[in-house]
Amino acid sequence: MRSSTPVSCPRTRSWFRSRDQMALRIHDGAFSAMDLTARHPRTGELLSTVKFMVQTLAAAGELQRDLQRELTYDGLRAADAKGNKGGRRPAVPADKTAGVRTSYLEGRSIAALARDHGVSRGAIRTAVADLMPDHTAIEEDVPAPELPVTLDMPGRVADFLRTTELEPAERAALHHGLTVRHGQGYTLRITAVPAVHRRLLDLSQPLDGAPGTAVIPAQRKARREYKNRVTALGAPA
């Protein structure tokens, strides 16, 4: 459609001109003989009959889509009312699964069972998957792996731990920590699993003081801050 409002932007005028040249063409079917590009010779706009036909075709297409959707929903509800479940059915019926498993335990081969029941070998393997030698049982009591958490370690604790003998995982956690400056001091932002944080806390125990050694209050305070953050993670599983 042509815009009656003057447009000052050249790009916009070009868009309207190209839009005037757009039309609907039907290449085959009952309406293929109709000219849906016909325009008025004086105004250049699409003929009213063409506009009406295009709008009618669009409405008919939308109606067909809605009817198909409604029929699909009606069919699903009817199947659900009859107790039919969707999805792919198992190749080995449930009432024969026990017999297949028993025959497999008695030494019947998968190929022979597939021939007996007229199914694929993969279907038999699915039915006896937990009985096969290479099957690995899932341990139910295995705890979920710990996820890394980020804690800020006071700089005094980090300086002490750098002089301590550490395991590779603990050394890597310190090495990859992010230094955050706070005035004349700093904190080391460490991302590691809770077990590593607890191990680092244990290794910094000397900062609390040992018998016969002097205690530096600033170091003890720094370790107490780190201890509070590690304790907030909760007890190990």
N, C-alpha and C positions, 0 to 999 in steps of 0.2 A: 504494500500500500504506500502511496505517496504522501509525504508529510506536508501539511499546509503551513507549518511554522518555519520561518526562515532560520537557517542554520548557518552560523558564522564559521564553525570549524571546518576546514577543508576535508579533514579525515572523516568527519561525521557526514558531510555531504556525499563523499564517495561511498560511504556505507549505505546510505539511503538509495543511491543510484544502483548499487549492486543488488540491494534488496528488491528493487523494482523488477529486476530481471529474473528473480527466482520464481519458479512455478512447479506444479506437481504434474508428473507424467506417469501414466499407467502403461506399462510395456506389453502386458498380456492380460487375457481375461475378457469379461463381458464389457468392461468400460475402456478397453484399450483404444476403441475407435473414437472416443470422445476427445475433443481438443480442450484440455484444461489450461492452456496457455493463452487463450484468446483474450485480447485486450480491446478496449474501446479505441477506435482510430483517432479520436480527438483528444481524450483525456489521458490515454495510455494506461488506465487502470484496468484491472481484471474485470471481465463482464460479471454482472450480478448473478447470472446463471452459473458461471464457473465458481464464484464464491460459495453459492448455495450448495453446489455439488461437492465441493471440497469439504465443507462443514458437515454435510450429510455423511460422507464417507468416514470422516473422523469420528462422528458420533456412533456410526455403525460398528466401527472397529473397537471403540471403547465398550460398547454394549456386548460384543462378542467376548471380549476379554473378561468382563464381569460375569457373564454367564458361565464361562469355562471355570472360573474360580469357584463360583457357587456350586456347580456340579461336582467339582473335585471335593469340596468340603462335605457335600451331602454323601458322596461315596465313602469318604473316610469315616463319617459318623455311622453310616449303615454297617460298615465292616466292623467297627469297634463294638457296635451293639450285638453283633453275632459272635463276638469273641475272637475275631480274626486279628492277628497281630501283624504289623507291617515288618518290612525288612526281609533279608535273605534267610530262608529256612535252612536248618542244618542238613547236610547231605545224609547223615546217619540218623534215622528217627530216634527219638528219645527212648522208645520202648525196646529198641534193639541195641542201644549203646552198652548196656550191661553185658549182653551176650557177646558183643564184639570184644569187650575188655577181657572177659573170661577166656575167650578163645585165644586172645593174644598172650595171656599169661600161660596158657597151656602149650604154647609153642607155635601157634598158627602164624604164618608170615603175613606181613601187611599186604603183599600182592595177592595172596590167596583170599584174605578177608575182603579185599576190594572186589575180586571176582565173585565171591559168594553173595555179596550184597549189592552188586551192580553200581558201585560208587567209585570215585577216584581214590588213589592211594593217599592223596592229601587229606581227604575226609577221614580216612581211617587213622592217619597220624594225629589228626586233631582230636579224635575220640580217645586215643590212648597216649596222648602227649605226656602226661605225668607218669606213665609206666615205662617210657623209653629210657634206655641207659644214659643218654646224654642229657636227660632232664635235670635241671637244677631247682631244687625246692626253694621257695621264698621263705626266708626266716622271718617270723612274725615279730620276734622280740628284739630285732636289731634296731637300735636307736637311729633317729634321723641324723645326718651329718650336721655339724655346727656350721653356721653361716658367719662370715667375717663381720665384725663390728668395728666401729671407729671410736677410739678414745683418745683424749688429750693427756699425754704424759708430761708432768712437770720437767723442765729442763734439768734440774738438779738430779732427778732420778735417771734421766737419759744419760747424763754425763757419767754417772756412777756405773751404769750398766755397760757403757762402752768400754770400760776398763775391766769388765768381768768376762770370764769364759762362758760363751753362749753356744747353744745348739744352732745349726744352720737356719732353722725356721725363725728362731728368735733374733739372730743376727740380721736376717733379711728384713724382718719387721722393723727393726731400728734403722736399717740402711734406707728403706723406702719411705720412712716417715716424713711428713711434711712439717717443716719448721714454721711456727707462727710466733712472730715477735710480739712481746708485751713490754714496752719500755726497755729497761736494761736486761730483762729476762726473756724467756721464751718457753713455749710448750712444743712438744713433738706429737703431731697428730698421726697416730698409728692405726692402721687397718689390719686386723688379724682376727683369727678365730678366738673365742673366749679362752681356750686352753692355753694359747700363747700369752695372752694378757695375764692369766693367773701365774704362769711360770715366770714371767718377768717380775711380777709382784713378789713372788717368793725369793727371787734372786736379789731383790733390793732390800731384803730383810736387814742386812747390816746397818742400813741408814737409821734404824730405830735404836741403834746402840747395842753394844755387846759388853759383857762383863770385863771391866778393866780398861775400857776404851772411852774416850770422850765423845759425847753426843753433840752434834751440831743441830741446833733447833731448826734452822731453815731447811736442812735436809730431812729431818724427821717430819716436819710439817708437809713438805713436798710429797713424801711417801704416803702420808696419811690421806692427802687429797687423791692420789692415784689409787690407793686402796679403796676409798669410798666409791670411786667410779667402777673399779673392777667388781666390787661386791654387789653393786647394783645390777650386774649382769645375771645374778642368781647363782645358785649352786650348780655344779656340773651334773649332767644327767647320769 
